[in-house]
Amino acid sequence: MKNTILILFLGMSLSCLAQDSQLFQNTWYLHNLNINTQNNVPPINSEVMSISLTLNTNNLNTNNYNYFSSWVCESLGGEVDYDDVNQNFMFTSLAQTLGGGCYQTSNANYESLYFNYYFNNVNNPFEYSILSNSDGSKTLTVSNSSGDKTVYGSVVLSTHEYSVNRFSVSPNPVLDELFISEIAGLSNFSIAIFNINGKRVLSLNRSNLKTESFNVEKLSKGLYFILFEDKLGRIEMKKFIKK
């Protein structure tokens, strides 16, 4: 299961892959939506397990090679034209379905924020880049003319191996000491903390974690992901903000 942790975050290379075919070879899962330098991590709950993006080569409705489709509760779809030389694309059409929408307010708000990222820039090109990670996974970044960006991965950020409420971290946001609940009964586990760029910034295990807390004072301000792994290889992910 250590490979699972790697698949989630590790090893982003600096080489950018320009081959357009990679866009179509993967289902992409939203990892972050950065607007006005503010990170907006997608919700993970019973209504929204993941937010996916596909670029289809054989869409049944349009028979168009370049078709963009993304889903939250509703679907966002449109035709796109690609500029392989400049690595960007523009929409020639874009629309969303009008079904029941999300029932949870937080999901509905996030869906609106995400869809408007594309709607509000529909007449301008979106630049894209694909990074190949050392574990074989890929990261797709789509940027608009304002510098906002969406970050997708070829794998889902998943917490399904544990009950969602197995662990909790507090306080959140945190200034110095971060407390973790429900770990006292675990005899063998490891903890890894990653920043929003996928870089591991801290690693701990049961032997060097004497209490249910550890100090994060030296971390820079921002959003972090904390991953717990037990001896069976099961993992759980939580998010926290360092202030």
C-alpha positions in Angstrom: 0.0 0.0 0.0 3.0 2.3 0.1 2.7 2.4 -3.6 -0.8 3.8 -3.1 0.6 6.7 -1.2 3.1 7.3 -4.0 0.3 7.2 -6.5 -1.6 9.8 -4.5 1.2 12.4 -4.2 4.8 11.6 -4.7 7.4 12.1 -7.3 6.3 14.8 -9.7 8.9 15.2 -12.3 9.9 18.4 -14.0 9.5 17.1 -17.5 6.4 18.3 -19.3 4.8 15.9 -21.8 3.5 17.7 -24.8 1.9 14.8 -26.5 -1.8 15.6 -26.9 -2.8 11.9 -26.9 -2.2 11.7 -23.1 -5.2 14.0 -22.6 -7.4 11.2 -24.0 -5.6 8.2 -22.4 -6.6 9.1 -18.9 -9.7 9.8 -16.8 -8.6 12.9 -14.8 -9.7 13.5 -11.2 -9.8 17.0 -9.7 -7.3 17.5 -6.9 -7.3 21.3 -6.5 -9.0 24.4 -7.8 -6.8 27.5 -7.3 -8.7 30.8 -7.8 -7.1 34.2 -6.8 -4.2 32.2 -5.2 -6.8 30.5 -2.9 -6.7 26.7 -2.9 -10.1 25.0 -3.0 -9.8 21.2 -2.5 -12.8 19.3 -3.8 -15.2 17.7 -1.3 -15.1 14.0 -0.6 -18.4 12.6 0.8 -21.3 10.3 0.1 -22.7 12.6 -2.6 -19.4 13.6 -4.3 -16.9 10.8 -4.2 -14.7 12.4 -6.9 -14.8 15.0 -9.6 -13.8 13.5 -13.0 -12.8 14.9 -16.3 -12.6 13.0 -19.6 -11.6 14.2 -23.1 -13.4 11.8 -25.3 -12.5 10.7 -28.8 -15.9 9.1 -29.6 -18.7 11.1 -28.0 -22.0 9.5 -28.8 -23.8 12.8 -29.0 -21.5 14.8 -31.1 -19.1 12.3 -32.9 -16.5 15.0 -32.2 -12.9 14.0 -31.5 -12.4 16.8 -29.1 -15.1 16.7 -26.4 -14.7 17.9 -22.8 -16.8 16.2 -20.1 -16.7 16.7 -16.4 -19.0 15.7 -13.6 -19.8 16.8 -10.0 -23.5 16.3 -9.5 -24.4 17.9 -12.8 -22.3 17.4 -16.0 -20.3 20.1 -17.8 -19.6 19.4 -21.4 -18.4 21.1 -24.6 -16.4 20.8 -27.8 -12.9 22.1 -27.8 -10.2 23.0 -30.3 -6.5 22.2 -29.4 -3.4 24.1 -30.3 -0.7 21.5 -29.8 2.2 24.0 -30.5 1.2 26.3 -27.7 -0.4 23.6 -25.5 -3.8 25.3 -25.1 -7.4 24.7 -26.0 -10.5 26.8 -26.5 -14.1 25.9 -26.2 -16.3 26.1 -29.3 -19.3 25.2 -27.1 -19.9 24.7 -23.4 -23.0 23.8 -21.4 -24.1 22.1 -18.2 -27.0 19.8 -17.5 -29.9 21.1 -15.4 -31.0 18.2 -13.3 -31.5 18.1 -9.5 -28.1 19.4 -8.7 -26.2 18.7 -5.5 -28.3 18.3 -2.3 -25.5 19.2 0.1 -24.9 23.0 0.1 -21.1 22.6 0.3 -21.2 20.4 -2.8 -23.5 22.7 -4.7 -21.2 25.7 -3.9 -18.1 23.9 -5.0 -19.8 22.7 -8.2 -20.7 26.3 -9.0 -17.2 27.5 -8.3 -15.7 24.8 -10.5 -18.1 25.1 -13.4 -17.7 28.9 -13.4 -14.0 28.5 -13.7 -14.6 27.4 -17.2 -17.8 29.4 -18.0 -16.2 32.7 -17.0 -13.3 32.1 -19.3 -15.0 30.3 -22.1 -13.9 32.9 -24.8 -10.2 32.7 -23.8 -7.7 29.9 -24.3 -6.8 27.5 -21.4 -3.2 26.4 -21.2 -2.5 22.9 -20.1 0.6 20.8 -19.1 1.0 17.2 -18.2 3.6 16.0 -15.7 4.8 12.4 -15.5 5.3 11.2 -12.0 7.9 8.7 -11.0 5.3 6.1 -10.1 3.7 6.2 -13.5 0.7 8.5 -12.6 0.2 11.8 -14.3 -0.8 15.3 -13.2 -2.8 17.6 -15.6 -2.8 21.4 -14.9 -5.2 23.6 -16.7 -4.6 27.4 -16.4 -6.7 30.3 -17.5 -5.6 33.8 -18.7 -6.0 35.2 -15.1 -3.5 32.7 -13.7 -6.2 30.6 -11.9 -5.8 26.8 -12.4 -7.3 23.4 -12.0 -5.1 20.5 -11.0 -6.1 17.0 -11.9 -4.5 13.6 -11.3 -4.8 10.3 -13.1 -5.7 8.7 -9.8 -8.4 9.5 -7.2 -7.6 11.0 -3.9 -9.4 8.3 -2.0 -10.1 7.7 1.7 -12.3 4.6 1.2 -10.1 2.2 3.0 -11.1 3.6 6.4 -14.3 4.9 7.9 -14.4 8.6 7.1 -14.4 9.4 10.8 -11.7 7.0 11.9 -9.2 9.8 12.6 -9.5 13.6 13.0 -6.9 16.3 13.3 -7.2 19.5 15.4 -7.0 22.4 15.7 -7.6 23.2 12.1 -6.2 25.7 11.1 -3.1 24.9 13.3 -0.3 27.2 14.4 2.1 24.8 16.2 0.9 21.6 17.8 -1.4 19.3 15.7 -3.4 16.7 17.6 -4.6 13.4 16.1 -7.5 11.5 17.6 -8.0 7.7 17.7 -4.4 6.6 17.2 -3.7 5.5 20.8 -4.8 1.9 20.1 -2.7 1.4 17.0 0.6 -0.3 17.5 2.1 0.1 14.1 1.4 2.9 11.7 3.1 5.7 9.8 2.2 9.3 9.1 3.3 11.4 6.1 2.5 15.0 5.4 2.5 16.5 1.9 2.1 20.0 0.7 -0.3 21.1 -2.1 2.5 20.4 -4.7 2.8 16.8 -3.7 6.1 17.2 -1.8 6.6 15.1 1.3 7.5 17.6 4.1 7.3 15.4 7.2 7.3 11.6 8.1 6.6 9.9 11.4 5.9 6.4 12.7 4.6 5.0 15.9 8.1 4.7 17.5 8.9 8.4 17.2 5.4 9.6 18.0 5.2 9.4 21.8 1.9 11.3 22.2 -1.2 12.0 20.0 0.3 15.2 18.7 3.4 16.6 16.9 4.8 20.0 16.1 4.2 21.6 12.7 5.4 25.1 13.6 8.2 25.0 11.0 5.8 24.3 8.1 5.0 27.2 5.8 1.5 28.6 5.8 -0.9 26.8 3.5 -2.9 23.6 2.8 -1.5 20.2 3.7 -2.6 16.6 3.3 -1.8 14.1 6.1 -1.8 10.4 5.3 -2.1 7.6 7.9 -1.1 4.0 7.0 -1.5 1.1 9.3 0.4 -2.3 9.3 -2.2 -3.8 6.9 -1.5 -1.1 4.4 -4.9 0.7 4.8 -4.7 4.5 4.5 -6.7 7.5 5.4 -6.2 11.1 4.2 -7.1 14.3 6.1 -6.5 17.9 5.2 -5.3 20.7 7.5 -4.3 24.3 7.1 -1.1 25.7 8.7 -1.6 29.3 9.7 
